[in-house]
Amino acid sequence: MRRLLLQIVVLSTFLTQAFAQETFKTDTLQTSLGNLKITFIGHSTLMLTFNGKIIYTDPISQVADYTRLPKADLILITHEHSDHLDPNAVKILRTDKTTAILTEACAEKLAGGTIMRNGDVQNIIGVTIEAVPAYNIVFKRKNGEPFHPKGRGNGYVISFGDKKVYIAGDTENIPEMKNLTGIHVAFLPMNVPYTMSPEMAADAARTLKPKIVYPYHYGKTDPTRLAELLKDEKNIEVRIRKM
């Protein structure tokens, strides 16, 4: 009996340590100011590590135990929907030095943030952030209202040294994407009917011409379809990660 109890304790300890050491897939991008580490948490949640600073996008509790992850220097929230704005996750990640970037609608649900509107630019923790439009044109609710109305949500273009990373938020392949230049990495949502179809995402990629495209927030939509649609675009690499 004593031996059995000891085995149970050892197994329990092993499982606890294994869970504590849970890791997520990461990619590393070289920039003129050092390496950018991209950690793929899930859904629309990313953790970006740059020059010792930690940036989260749309952290939600369903995809991670944030008590086991680093605290945030910066949190970017694209819009107020519950699969993007989770006050409990933000509370865990925040310190008294954390900056949270919010839309006006987000600020109604989460106190203590900095509001950015489409077109606003901020320089925070050594990076430049531009809030850009994110909205639906085609996909709408039964009452005719877009799932994401124009002017309500943000995408974000973040400059890490000489590399620009585009976090598109919940959007379709909107005309304003033509104004985004020099994008090196693009995170494009692909979750019908709320964001883009693979065909829309392929059109967005051809417009943006990034070096790397990551489909994210893809739900039940097959991300390999985007790779197939862009297979002849030799200058665009499609990287599929578990999201």
C-alpha positions in Angstrom: 0.0 0.0 0.0 2.8 2.4 0.9 4.5 1.7 -2.4 1.3 2.3 -4.3 0.8 5.6 -2.6 4.3 6.6 -3.4 3.7 5.7 -7.1 0.6 7.8 -7.1 2.4 10.8 -5.6 5.2 10.5 -8.1 2.7 10.2 -11.0 0.8 13.2 -9.7 4.0 15.3 -9.4 5.0 14.3 -12.9 1.7 15.3 -14.4 1.7 18.6 -12.5 5.2 19.5 -13.7 4.3 18.4 -17.3 1.2 20.7 -17.2 3.3 23.6 -15.7 5.8 23.2 -18.5 3.2 23.1 -21.2 4.6 24.9 -24.2 3.1 26.4 -27.3 4.5 26.5 -30.8 6.8 29.5 -31.5 8.4 31.0 -34.5 11.3 33.5 -34.4 11.7 36.4 -36.8 14.8 38.5 -37.2 14.4 42.2 -37.2 16.9 45.2 -37.3 16.4 45.6 -33.5 16.6 42.0 -32.4 14.6 38.8 -32.6 10.8 38.8 -32.5 9.4 35.6 -31.0 5.8 34.7 -31.9 4.0 32.3 -29.7 0.8 30.8 -30.9 -1.6 30.5 -28.0 -4.9 29.8 -29.7 -7.9 31.4 -31.5 -6.8 35.0 -31.9 -4.4 35.0 -28.9 -0.7 35.5 -29.7 2.2 36.3 -27.4 4.9 38.4 -29.0 8.3 38.7 -27.2 10.6 41.5 -28.3 13.6 43.0 -26.5 12.4 41.6 -23.2 8.9 42.9 -23.6 5.8 40.8 -23.7 2.8 41.7 -26.0 -0.5 39.7 -26.0 -3.2 40.0 -28.6 -6.8 39.2 -27.6 -6.0 37.0 -24.6 -9.0 34.7 -23.7 -9.2 32.2 -20.9 -10.4 29.3 -23.0 -7.0 28.8 -24.7 -4.5 29.1 -21.9 -3.8 29.2 -18.1 -2.3 32.7 -17.9 -1.1 32.2 -14.4 1.6 30.0 -16.0 2.6 32.6 -18.7 4.6 35.8 -18.4 2.9 39.0 -17.4 2.1 41.5 -20.2 3.8 44.8 -20.9 1.2 45.5 -23.6 -2.2 44.0 -24.4 -3.9 44.7 -27.7 -7.7 44.1 -27.9 -9.2 44.2 -31.4 -12.9 44.4 -30.4 -15.4 43.8 -27.7 -16.7 40.3 -28.6 -16.2 37.8 -25.8 -13.8 35.6 -27.8 -11.5 38.6 -28.1 -12.1 40.6 -24.9 -11.9 38.6 -21.7 -11.5 40.8 -18.6 -10.5 37.9 -16.4 -7.6 37.0 -18.7 -6.5 40.6 -18.8 -6.7 40.9 -15.0 -4.3 37.9 -14.7 -1.8 39.3 -17.2 -1.9 42.9 -16.1 0.6 44.6 -13.7 0.6 48.3 -12.7 2.9 48.9 -15.7 0.8 47.1 -18.3 -0.7 49.2 -21.2 -4.0 47.8 -22.6 -5.0 49.2 -26.0 -8.8 49.2 -26.5 -11.5 50.2 -28.9 -14.2 52.5 -27.5 -16.6 49.6 -27.2 -14.0 47.6 -25.3 -13.5 50.5 -22.9 -17.2 50.1 -21.9 -16.3 46.7 -20.6 -12.7 47.1 -19.4 -11.4 50.0 -17.3 -8.0 51.4 -17.3 -7.0 51.1 -21.0 -5.9 53.4 -23.7 -8.4 53.9 -26.6 -7.2 53.8 -30.1 -9.4 54.5 -33.1 -8.9 53.6 -36.7 -5.9 55.7 -38.0 -4.4 56.4 -34.5 -0.7 55.7 -34.0 1.0 55.1 -30.7 4.7 54.5 -29.7 4.7 52.1 -26.7 7.5 49.9 -25.2 9.8 50.5 -28.1 7.3 49.6 -30.9 5.0 51.6 -33.1 1.4 50.6 -33.3 -1.1 51.8 -35.9 -4.8 51.0 -35.4 -6.4 50.1 -38.8 -10.0 49.3 -39.9 -11.5 45.8 -39.4 -15.0 45.1 -40.5 -17.4 43.0 -42.6 -18.8 43.9 -46.0 -20.4 40.6 -47.1 -21.1 38.6 -44.0 -24.0 39.9 -42.0 -26.5 38.9 -39.3 -30.1 38.0 -40.1 -31.1 41.6 -39.5 -28.7 42.8 -42.1 -26.2 44.3 -39.7 -22.5 43.3 -40.4 -21.0 40.9 -37.8 -18.3 43.6 -37.3 -19.5 47.1 -38.3 -17.1 49.6 -39.9 -15.3 51.8 -37.4 -16.0 49.7 -34.3 -13.1 47.3 -34.3 -9.4 47.6 -34.9 -6.7 45.7 -36.7 -3.1 46.6 -35.6 0.1 47.1 -37.6 3.0 46.8 -35.2 6.5 47.8 -36.3 9.3 45.8 -34.8 12.4 47.5 -36.1 12.3 47.0 -39.9 9.5 44.4 -39.8 5.8 45.2 -39.8 3.4 42.6 -38.4 -0.3 43.0 -39.3 -2.8 41.6 -36.8 -5.9 41.9 -38.8 -8.6 41.4 -36.2 -12.1 40.3 -37.3 -12.3 41.6 -40.8 -12.9 40.7 -44.4 -10.7 41.7 -47.3 -11.6 45.3 -47.0 -10.4 48.1 -49.5 -8.3 49.8 -46.7 -5.8 46.9 -47.0 -4.5 48.5 -50.1 -3.1 51.3 -47.9 -1.0 48.9 -45.8 2.5 48.8 -47.2 5.6 47.0 -46.2 3.8 44.3 -44.3 6.3 41.5 -43.6 3.9 39.2 -41.6 0.1 39.1 -41.8 -2.2 37.3 -39.5 -5.5 36.9 -41.4 -8.7 35.6 -39.8 -10.5 32.9 -41.7 -13.7 31.8 -40.0 -16.8 31.8 -42.1 -19.2 33.5 -41.7 -17.7 35.9 -39.1 -14.5 36.9 -40.9 -13.0 35.8 -44.2 -13.5 32.8 -46.4 -10.2 31.2 -47.7 -10.8 33.0 -51.0 -11.2 36.3 -49.3 -8.0 35.7 -47.3 -6.1 34.8 -50.5 -7.3 38.0 -52.0 -6.1 39.9 -48.9 -2.7 38.2 -49.1 -2.3 39.2 -52.7 -3.2 42.8 -51.8 -0.9 43.0 -48.8 2.0 41.0 -50.4 3.5 40.0 -47.1 6.5 37.6 -46.9 4.6 35.4 -44.5 0.9 34.8 -44.0 -0.5 33.0 -40.9 -4.2 32.1 -41.0 -5.6 32.5 -37.5 -9.0 32.6 -35.8 -9.9 29.9 -38.4 -12.3 27.8 -36.3 -13.6 25.0 -38.4 -12.4 26.4 -41.7 -9.6 24.4 -43.2 -6.4 26.5 -43.2 -4.8 24.3 -45.8 -7.2 25.7 -48.3 -5.4 29.1 -48.1 -2.1 27.4 -48.8 -3.6 25.8 -51.8 -5.1 29.1 -53.2 -1.7 30.8 -52.8 0.5 28.0 -54.0 1.5 29.9 -57.1 2.4 33.1 -55.2 6.2 32.4 -54.9 6.9 35.4 -52.7 4.3 34.6 -50.1 4.9 31.8 -47.6 1.8 30.4 -45.9 2.6 29.1 -42.4 -0.1 27.1 -40.7 0.0 26.8 -36.9 -2.4 25.3 -34.5 -4.8 28.2 -33.4 
